[in-house]
Amino acid sequence: MGTKTKTFDCVEMKDRIQAEIRADYEAHKDEFPSFLDFVRARNRDSEWVQRMRKKLGWDKDTES
């Protein structure tokens, strides 16, 4: 069994996603007391995060 050729660049993907998050935060930073509060708000609004929290048994209303 050989290795598969990747069809994407992991570092480029990470850098792109981080830049998107940074741009979103910069556009809305006046709405939040801290970056952590921004991240928590985005997580509360994310259907994907909510599905993952439920799947992992973290669907309680906590800040973890």
C-alpha positions in Angstrom: 0.0 0.0 0.0 1.6 3.3 -1.1 1.0 6.8 0.0 -1.6 8.9 -1.7 -0.7 12.2 -3.3 -2.3 15.1 -1.6 -4.6 17.2 -3.7 -4.1 20.3 -1.4 -1.4 22.1 0.5 -2.0 21.8 4.3 0.1 24.9 5.1 -1.7 27.0 2.5 -5.0 25.8 3.8 -4.1 26.6 7.4 -2.8 30.1 6.4 -5.9 30.9 4.4 -8.3 29.8 7.1 -6.3 31.8 9.7 -6.4 34.9 7.5 -10.2 34.5 7.1 -10.7 34.3 10.9 -8.4 37.3 11.4 -10.3 39.4 8.8 -13.6 38.4 10.4 -12.3 39.4 13.8 -10.8 42.7 12.6 -14.2 43.5 11.0 -16.1 42.8 14.2 -13.6 43.3 17.1 -15.5 46.4 18.4 -18.5 44.0 19.2 -16.4 41.8 21.5 -14.4 42.5 24.7 -11.7 40.0 23.6 -10.7 37.6 20.8 -11.8 34.7 23.1 -15.3 36.2 23.3 -15.3 36.5 19.5 -14.3 32.9 19.1 -16.9 31.7 21.6 -19.7 33.7 19.8 -18.7 32.3 16.4 -18.7 28.8 17.9 -22.2 29.3 19.3 -23.3 30.4 15.9 -21.7 27.5 14.0 -23.9 24.5 13.1 -20.7 22.4 12.5 -19.4 23.2 16.0 -22.8 22.4 17.5 -22.8 19.0 15.7 -19.3 18.2 16.9 -20.0 19.2 20.5 -23.0 16.9 20.4 -21.0 14.1 18.8 -18.3 14.5 21.5 -20.8 14.7 24.3 -20.0 18.4 24.9 -23.5 19.6 24.1 -24.0 21.0 27.6 -24.2 24.8 27.8 -20.6 25.5 28.9 -17.8 27.7 27.8 -15.4 24.8 27.2 
